[in-house]
Amino acid sequence: MLSLEHIRSICSGEIHISEPLAPMTSFRLGGPVDIYIEPTDTAELRAVVRYLRETETTYLVLGNGSNILISDDGFRGVALNIEKNFSSLTIDDGIVTAGAGARLSKFVDFCVRHGRAGTEMLAGIPGTLGGAVIMNAGAYGGEISDHMVDVTVLRDGEVLTLSVEACGFRYRNSDLRGDIVLSARFDLPQGEEQDLRVRRKELLLKRNAAQPVNYPNAGSIFKNPPGQYAGQLIEECGLKGRTFGGARISDLHANFIVNAESGTAADIIDAINHVRHVVYEKKGIELELEIQLIGFPANAVEPLRRASRV
Ligand SMILES: Cc1cc2nc3c(=O)[nH]c(=O)nc-3n(C[C@H](O)[C@H](O)[C@H](O)COP(=O)(O)OP(=O)(O)OC[C@H]3O[C@@H](n4cnc5c(N)ncnc54)[C@H](O)[C@@H]3O)c2cc1C
């Protein structure tokens, strides 16, 4: 049985009961979490995680909530937010070290200011470094793992530093799922600060023109299947602009589902299921989710059946 008193004795950070999670996500959707904790350093995080494991309590790590959909019923367990207290950025001998809680925009800005190239394409991604590392976030042909040296994680209660090769980075995934990312180090090529600023601005403008930035969303819902673009497939199936309660498949970018009119997480799930069924039926392609579902039953995303005519 989880004791709040015990958690308070091992963690000096914020601890809240029945905390609404919707404001902590870019979808602005989802119910509350039973217990919300902000450990203040690695020792506290380690102690809390050890206790949660001992008590067999389910927990989740929250970054900036820009790649998740939380159920309308919320999450039964503990949310650990390491955004606030793990966000340091340093450079030493040309190696940039970024804490897992650092916002990607700040990380990119830091690198640009220090004349370090190769992160500019990440500028408009609204996540934290930890969230980006876990899923190997990327854009415009680059990925966060490109110039990475190593990643420090909390794994099975131990703090480990893993070489980039040991992390198994691949398209929007890694072998780090289940670990808690604490920080990562980067060996970035040198660049002219002014050139890097220009490139960052160009890519930001391109991004803002192509994405529905005015509505709450979680970025691309589906991964691109090999050699294809999920957005193009969805568009070719005539699904742009379709609504599901308050959720809408964006008119601007079909791989974005937006919370257009006071939608619910259930509306987003309806949209996801419909898109997957139609694309499977019309194109024979099974779209895989890029976003993480939290607090949903395992069958929330329905299995695909050929018989489901659309
Ligand atoms: C408008 C918009 C545009 C986007 N564009 C892109 C894009 O171009 N490319 C791209 O790759 N993504 C994009 N995304 C998705 C998202 O921003 C990235 O995936 C981002 O890296 C997620 O980081 P986060 O901190 O928000 O993670 P969260 O959404 O908080 O969490 C995502 C997952 O990572 C886990 N996690 C978070 N932090 C840690 C940690 N420290 N240790 C272990 N696990 C952790 C969570 O438990 C969860 O499973 C976009 C999103 C939006 C809303």
The ligand as an SDF file (V2000), in Angstrom:
LIG
                    3D

 53 58  0  0  0  0  0  0  0  0999 V2000
    2.9920   20.8390  -32.8530 C   0  0  0  0  0  0  0  0  0  0  0  0
    3.8760   19.6280  -32.6200 C   0  0  0  0  0  0  0  0  0  0  0  0
    4.8890   19.3450  -33.5200 C   0  0  0  0  0  0  0  0  0  0  0  0
    5.7110   18.2280  -33.3430 C   0  0  0  0  0  0  0  0  0  0  0  0
    6.6880   17.9790  -34.2450 N   0  0  0  0  0  0  0  0  0  0  0  0
    7.4920   16.9100  -34.0690 C   0  0  0  0  0  0  0  0  0  0  0  0
    8.5440   16.6430  -35.0100 C   0  0  0  0  0  0  0  0  0  0  0  0
    8.7530   17.3700  -35.9730 O   0  0  0  0  0  0  0  0  0  0  0  0
    9.3100   15.5500  -34.7860 N   0  0  0  0  0  0  0  0  0  0  0  0
    9.1390   14.7170  -33.7270 C   0  0  0  0  0  0  0  0  0  0  0  0
    9.8910   13.7550  -33.5670 O   0  0  0  0  0  0  0  0  0  0  0  0
    8.1540   14.9510  -32.8190 N   0  0  0  0  0  0  0  0  0  0  0  0
    7.3330   16.0170  -32.9620 C   0  0  0  0  0  0  0  0  0  0  0  0
    6.3330   16.2640  -32.0630 N   0  0  0  0  0  0  0  0  0  0  0  0
    6.0980   15.3190  -30.9470 C   0  0  0  0  0  0  0  0  0  0  0  0
    6.7940   15.6870  -29.6220 C   0  0  0  0  0  0  0  0  0  0  0  0
    6.9670   17.0690  -29.4850 O   0  0  0  0  0  0  0  0  0  0  0  0
    8.1470   15.0100  -29.5030 C   0  0  0  0  0  0  0  0  0  0  0  0
    7.9920   13.6130  -29.5970 O   0  0  0  0  0  0  0  0  0  0  0  0
    8.8090   15.3330  -28.1670 C   0  0  0  0  0  0  0  0  0  0  0  0
   10.1290   14.8820  -28.2120 O   0  0  0  0  0  0  0  0  0  0  0  0
    8.1010   14.7150  -26.9820 C   0  0  0  0  0  0  0  0  0  0  0  0
    8.7040   15.2100  -25.8030 O   0  0  0  0  0  0  0  0  0  0  0  0
    7.8500   15.4790  -24.4940 P   0  0  0  0  0  0  0  0  0  0  0  0
    8.7840   15.9730  -23.4600 O   0  0  0  0  0  0  0  0  0  0  0  0
    6.6910   16.3520  -24.7860 O   0  0  0  0  0  0  0  0  0  0  0  0
    7.3820   14.0120  -24.1500 O   0  0  0  0  0  0  0  0  0  0  0  0
    6.0000   13.5690  -23.4790 P   0  0  0  0  0  0  0  0  0  0  0  0
    4.9010   13.7840  -24.4590 O   0  0  0  0  0  0  0  0  0  0  0  0
    5.8520   14.1650  -22.1460 O   0  0  0  0  0  0  0  0  0  0  0  0
    6.2700   12.0140  -23.3260 O   0  0  0  0  0  0  0  0  0  0  0  0
    6.3530   11.1920  -24.4720 C   0  0  0  0  0  0  0  0  0  0  0  0
    6.8370    9.8120  -24.0310 C   0  0  0  0  0  0  0  0  0  0  0  0
    8.1720    9.9350  -23.5530 O   0  0  0  0  0  0  0  0  0  0  0  0
    8.2430    9.5150  -22.1810 C   0  0  0  0  0  0  0  0  0  0  0  0
    9.1980   10.4010  -21.5220 N   0  0  0  0  0  0  0  0  0  0  0  0
    9.1930   11.7570  -21.4500 C   0  0  0  0  0  0  0  0  0  0  0  0
   10.2820   12.1960  -20.7940 N   0  0  0  0  0  0  0  0  0  0  0  0
   10.9850   11.0900  -20.4340 C   0  0  0  0  0  0  0  0  0  0  0  0
   12.2010   10.8620  -19.7220 C   0  0  0  0  0  0  0  0  0  0  0  0
   12.9560   11.8620  -19.2510 N   0  0  0  0  0  0  0  0  0  0  0  0
   12.6080    9.5900  -19.5480 N   0  0  0  0  0  0  0  0  0  0  0  0
   11.8650    8.5550  -20.0150 C   0  0  0  0  0  0  0  0  0  0  0  0
   10.7110    8.6920  -20.6820 N   0  0  0  0  0  0  0  0  0  0  0  0
   10.2840    9.9480  -20.8940 C   0  0  0  0  0  0  0  0  0  0  0  0
    6.8310    9.6380  -21.6430 C   0  0  0  0  0  0  0  0  0  0  0  0
    6.6200    8.7580  -20.5650 O   0  0  0  0  0  0  0  0  0  0  0  0
    6.0170    9.2500  -22.8690 C   0  0  0  0  0  0  0  0  0  0  0  0
    5.9780    7.8520  -23.0150 O   0  0  0  0  0  0  0  0  0  0  0  0
    5.5000   17.3820  -32.2150 C   0  0  0  0  0  0  0  0  0  0  0  0
    4.4820   17.6850  -31.3020 C   0  0  0  0  0  0  0  0  0  0  0  0
    3.6720   18.7990  -31.5040 C   0  0  0  0  0  0  0  0  0  0  0  0
    2.5900   19.1050  -30.4980 C   0  0  0  0  0  0  0  0  0  0  0  0
  1  2  1  0
  2  3  1  0
  2 52  2  0
  3  4  2  0
  4  5  1  0
  4 50  1  0
  5  6  2  0
  6  7  1  0
  6 13  1  0
  7  8  2  0
  7  9  1  0
  9 10  1  0
 10 11  2  0
 10 12  1  0
 12 13  2  0
 13 14  1  0
 14 15  1  0
 14 50  1  0
 15 16  1  0
 16 17  1  0
 16 18  1  0
 18 19  1  0
 18 20  1  0
 20 21  1  0
 20 22  1  0
 22 23  1  0
 23 24  1  0
 24 25  2  0
 24 26  1  0
 24 27  1  0
 27 28  1  0
 28 29  2  0
 28 30  1  0
 28 31  1  0
 31 32  1  0
 32 33  1  0
 33 34  1  0
 33 48  1  0
 34 35  1  0
 35 36  1  0
 35 46  1  0
 36 37  1  0
 36 45  1  0
 37 38  2  0
 38 39  1  0
 39 40  1  0
 39 45  2  0
 40 41  1  0
 40 42  2  0
 42 43  1  0
 43 44  2  0
 44 45  1  0
 46 47  1  0
 46 48  1  0
 48 49  1  0
 50 51  2  0
 51 52  1  0
 52 53  1  0
M  END
$$$$
